[in-house]
């Protein structure tokens, strides 16, 4: 067989849905009942996926992804993930460090020398763990009355952050969630590797894992096959679009993906498929403060316990998208909930699914 003929076949195999033997019907029915209020043809809803040992064992969509055209949500619908994106930015930083392009202990000023001197230096590691004290640019936008609908360039975002008088606290002394950390890490990836975060993640993460419907959306004019919109209920009870075409900042957010693609993401943790030895352990390293106390935030991932089990989770919310990804490493179990209804609580919905799976 000629290579030109064989290559598309190989790519098709890589990109095929990772479905395995389905979970029992009664368990599937209980999971579906969690989303019963979204099972409709006249409003937005959610997609849910359950992943065991890297295989998608249950996936279903509820509600409508595009109300203009009546397009239903499916496990292949492409959602804006909001802050769930941070774990992918962190993974890109890890990969770049493994390849020698940068170090987690580099100072911010090594890569962005025009950043103001605010006293104690900030390291990339502190930025990954949200212990840098750098103010959150999204909160700064709100403070300054800058609408989300404005086109915010890379230069304008950097100028907004660097115009502040200093960090919110001495770096390394506290933990405070800031989207600026991951926005800046995306810029550092560009300067260190010569590729944008979108290009680097495509080459090093999404393509190797067969995540063909996942990308960092750094071009607001780009067409996104399968993309859905998000909605809020208006004062009169009718659905109103809450979707911002202009916002294309990436790093802290800006990632589009689907339930099926996120099932493939588990392979990076289970099988070290990204070429970084011990990838999962590195991603799960807790932040450590100057005091020696550890934090509950790893690399783009929140760490906690549930019933004696390690629970790795991150949620997101922007526009009217509400998202959650939860992983139980010891059980090799993950739950993904992606919603385009601004009233949905993706984290609470995920907890109900987790309860069904772990406490039958």
C-alpha atoms as one frame of an Amber mdcrd trajectory, in Angstrom:
protein
   0.000   0.000   0.000   1.348   3.419  -0.904   2.253   5.798   1.943  -0.121
   8.423   0.511  -2.961   5.933   0.906  -1.830   4.483   4.226  -1.353   7.772
   6.083  -5.028   8.865   6.041  -6.004   5.419   7.303  -3.532   5.635  10.176
  -4.769   9.101  11.085  -8.347   7.843  11.036  -7.428   5.100  13.499  -5.759
   7.604  15.833  -8.725   9.970  15.711 -11.454   7.338  16.148 -13.652   7.681
  19.254 -12.164   5.828  22.219 -15.254   3.822  23.081 -15.016   0.635  25.123
 -17.540  -1.686  26.686 -20.334   0.462  28.003 -21.236   0.765  31.677 -24.297
  -1.154  32.935 -27.641   0.153  31.702 -28.898   0.969  35.181 -25.805   3.073
  35.940 -26.099   4.828  32.579 -29.753   5.584  33.290 -28.909   7.060  36.677
 -26.262   9.279  35.083 -28.679  10.410  32.391 -31.273  11.327  35.034 -28.778
  13.806  36.486 -29.189  15.776  33.234 -32.939  15.263  32.844 -33.769  18.968
  32.979 -31.481  19.570  29.994 -33.035  16.811  27.879 -35.002  19.180  25.650
 -35.254  20.534  22.122 -35.963  24.183  23.004 -32.982  25.155  25.173 -29.263
  24.674  25.798 -27.852  21.843  27.858 -24.814  19.706  28.548 -22.620  16.888
  27.325 -21.319  14.268  29.742 -18.572  11.697  29.386 -17.288   8.923  31.643
 -13.789   7.629  30.976 -12.337   4.430  32.457  -8.723   3.454  31.845  -8.530
   5.868  28.933 -11.677   4.603  27.191 -14.939   6.490  26.841 -17.513   4.151
  28.386 -20.496   6.494  28.506 -21.158   9.695  26.581 -24.314  11.596  25.791
 -25.516  15.063  24.887 -28.608  16.822  26.229 -30.210  19.942  24.828 -29.354
  22.178  21.923 -25.935  23.482  20.973 -27.105  26.076  18.455 -30.625  27.409
  18.929 -30.542  29.355  15.651 -30.378  26.118  13.697 -31.682  23.571  16.213
 -28.398  21.636  16.286 -28.380  19.189  19.226 -25.496  18.713  21.640 -23.537
  15.488  21.174 -20.303  14.107  22.675 -18.562  15.605  19.621 -19.908  19.127
  20.147 -17.083  21.627  20.574 -17.374  23.748  23.739 -15.361  26.686  25.047
 -13.670  25.146  28.110 -12.808  28.349  30.009 -10.350  27.641  32.862 -10.210
  23.897  32.200  -7.693  25.096  29.587  -5.073  25.807  32.266  -3.999  22.168
  32.570  -3.148  22.153  28.858  -1.110  25.335  29.158   0.703  23.772  32.114
   1.337  20.629  30.063   2.816  22.753  27.269   5.176  24.377  29.796   6.228
  20.948  31.104   6.919  19.703  27.597   8.916  22.823  26.726  10.932  22.365
  29.931  11.587  18.701  29.096  12.825  19.757  25.661  15.175  22.292  27.239
  13.463  25.416  25.913  12.851  26.776  29.414  12.936  25.854  33.092  10.124
  26.016  35.632  12.504  27.903  37.894  13.229  30.591  35.306  12.252  34.082
  36.330   9.448  35.808  34.502  11.921  38.542  33.545  14.111  36.126  31.642
  11.344  35.741  29.076   9.460  39.020  29.410  12.208  41.499  30.272   9.886
  44.465  29.744   7.837  43.324  32.743   8.250  45.873  35.588  10.498  45.168
  38.547   8.088  44.670  41.417  10.603  43.655  44.055  11.008  39.914  44.525
  11.351  37.979  41.253   8.512  35.785  40.051   9.246  32.281  38.733   7.339
  30.230  36.179   6.734  27.625  38.874   5.013  30.232  41.061   2.891  31.285
  38.109   1.834  27.678  37.481   0.755  27.325  41.117  -0.894  30.774  41.401
   1.561  31.866  44.099   3.065  34.723  42.054   0.819  37.518  43.283   0.406
  38.891  39.739  -2.985  40.647  39.484  -5.718  38.950  37.443  -6.176  40.738
  34.115  -9.853  39.716  33.897 -10.532  41.414  37.234  -8.553  44.429  36.024
 -10.777  44.578  32.936 -13.862  44.554  35.142 -12.396  47.208  37.420 -11.580
  49.481  34.503 -14.925  48.931  32.776 -13.406  47.212  29.745 -16.186  45.134
  28.123 -15.516  41.518  27.203 -16.715  42.448  23.715 -13.698  44.697  23.203
 -10.907  43.308  21.053  -8.076  42.896  23.552  -4.740  42.369  21.823  -1.740
  40.589  23.328  -0.058  43.966  23.697  -3.071  45.530  25.421  -3.413  42.605
  27.841   0.275  42.793  28.757   0.063  46.572  29.160  -2.943  46.215  31.465
  -1.050  43.814  33.743   2.243  45.681  33.749   0.577  49.031  34.500  -0.224
  47.858  38.032   1.903  49.174  40.928   3.037  45.732  42.039   2.055  42.182
  42.935  -0.925  41.575  45.211   1.419  39.942  47.746   5.105  38.963  47.881
   5.617  36.088  45.413   5.678  32.678  47.076   3.918  33.756  50.283   0.259
  33.143  49.382  -2.014  31.492  46.857  -4.408  33.598  44.810  -5.941  32.441
  41.558  -5.007  34.741  38.679  -5.674  34.265  34.982  -2.706  36.534  34.271
  -0.330  33.741  35.294  -1.451  31.465  32.493  -1.879  34.232  29.945   1.771
  35.148  30.544   2.841  31.497  30.401   1.298  31.298  26.947   3.395  34.285
  25.886   6.493  32.675  27.399   5.857  29.512  25.359   5.900  31.683  22.232
   9.145  33.401  23.146  10.897  30.246  24.335   9.876  27.885  21.525   9.265
  30.205  18.579   5.710  28.879  18.286   2.472  30.309  19.602   0.788  28.365
  22.375  -1.802  27.227  19.836   0.886  25.942  17.461   2.980  24.320  20.179
   0.009  22.580  21.819  -1.231  21.332  18.449   2.156  19.807  17.624   3.064
  18.444  21.057  -0.297  17.591  22.656  -3.387  17.534  20.477  -1.989  15.872
  17.358  -0.088  13.122  19.247  -3.222  12.307  21.257  -5.574  12.422  18.268
  -7.507  15.368  19.731  -8.639  16.551  16.313 -11.377  18.897  17.571  -9.284
  20.689  20.204  -7.359  23.928  19.807  -6.353  27.146  21.532  -8.476  29.789
  19.839  -6.118  32.735  19.338  -7.761  33.970  16.132 -11.276  35.300  16.619
 -11.977  35.030  12.870 -11.154  31.311  12.627 -13.861  28.838  11.681 -14.400
  26.107  14.301 -16.212  23.008  12.990 -18.698  21.685  15.519 -18.553  24.824
  17.696 -21.635  25.559  19.765 -22.835  28.764  21.401 -23.798  29.500  25.000
 -27.028  30.942  26.349 -28.649  32.632  29.337 -32.339  33.015  30.015 -33.504
  36.590  29.384 -35.874  38.604  31.633 -38.849  37.380  29.614 -37.767  33.756
  29.925 -36.562  33.423  26.339 -33.048  32.269  25.597 -30.475  34.931  24.807
 -27.090  34.294  23.223 -24.151  34.879  25.563 -21.215  34.293  23.296 -18.298
  36.636  22.655 -16.670  36.249  19.255 -14.013  38.885  19.970 -12.366  37.397
  23.054  -9.404  35.339  21.855  -6.924  35.483  24.746  -5.448  32.054  25.450
  -3.473  30.368  28.201  -5.810  30.907  31.126  -8.701  29.958  28.837  -9.396
  30.045  25.130  -9.438  26.289  24.576 -12.138  24.544  22.542 -12.718  20.808
  22.864 -15.324  18.064  23.091 -16.175  15.223  25.434 -14.722  12.719  22.982
 -11.444  14.612  22.673 -11.129  15.064  26.437 -11.438  11.288  26.802  -8.204
  11.075  24.813  -6.505  13.481  27.206  -6.548  10.745  29.854  -3.993   8.842
  27.794  -1.385  11.509  28.503  -1.697  10.750  32.219  -2.099   6.990  32.049
   0.546   6.147  29.463   2.958   9.118  29.322   2.112   9.512  25.643   3.562
  13.017  25.371   7.211  12.049  25.725   7.692  13.437  29.241   8.675  10.675
  31.687   6.510  10.741  34.796   4.144  13.257  33.194   1.226  12.569  35.575
   3.374  12.899  38.704   4.803  16.181  37.442   1.358  17.570  36.678   0.165
  16.614  40.164   2.996  18.319  42.056   1.545  20.675  44.642   2.712  24.234
  44.980   4.948  24.972  47.956   4.965  28.347  49.722   8.029  30.000  51.214
   6.749  28.848  54.608   7.047  25.226  53.500   3.285  24.723  53.428   1.924
  22.992  50.355  -1.068  24.204  48.392  -4.030  22.374  46.872  -3.187  23.604
  43.387  -0.858  21.603  41.157  -0.167  22.425  37.497  -3.487  23.684  36.211
  -5.215  21.148  38.451  -6.897  21.364  41.837  -6.211  18.531  44.296  -8.588
  17.250  46.942  -9.952  14.105  48.538 -13.315  12.369  48.275 -14.041   9.359
  50.430 -10.349   8.668  50.889  -9.698   8.950  47.142  -7.486  11.538  45.469
  -9.728  13.777  43.372  -8.096  15.916  40.684 -10.399  18.579  39.305 -10.718
  21.880  37.521 -13.785  23.808  36.468 -14.383  26.738  34.192 -16.939  29.419
  33.494 -16.948  32.180  30.902 -19.708  33.677  28.808 -22.457  31.127  29.569
 -20.234  28.059  29.266 -19.870  25.974  32.439 -17.308  23.169  32.384 -15.738
  20.559  34.644 -13.155  17.812  34.344 -12.552  15.459  37.269 -10.047  12.619
  37.460  -9.578   9.879  40.066  -6.058   8.522  39.383  -6.294   5.426  41.575
  -9.611   4.399  40.009  -8.470   5.348  36.479 -11.784   7.172  36.229 -12.611
  10.581  34.783 -15.850  12.540  34.446 -16.291  15.379  31.961 -19.270  17.742
  32.065 -19.558  20.537  29.494 -22.569  22.870  29.454 -23.713  25.811  27.339
 -26.468  26.908  29.755 -25.338  29.726  32.031 -27.556  28.445  34.861 -25.888
  25.017  34.892 -23.554  24.093  37.739 -21.135  21.787  35.966 -19.222  20.994
  39.162 -22.387  19.968  41.020 -23.568  17.884  38.078 -20.195  16.158  37.978
 -20.371  15.354  41.687 -23.723  13.628  41.145 -22.225  11.537  38.346 -19.205
  10.718  40.503 -21.471   9.619  43.325 -23.319   7.297  40.944 -20.048   5.736
  39.767 -18.163   5.521  43.058 -20.997   4.892  45.500 -23.500   2.741  43.595
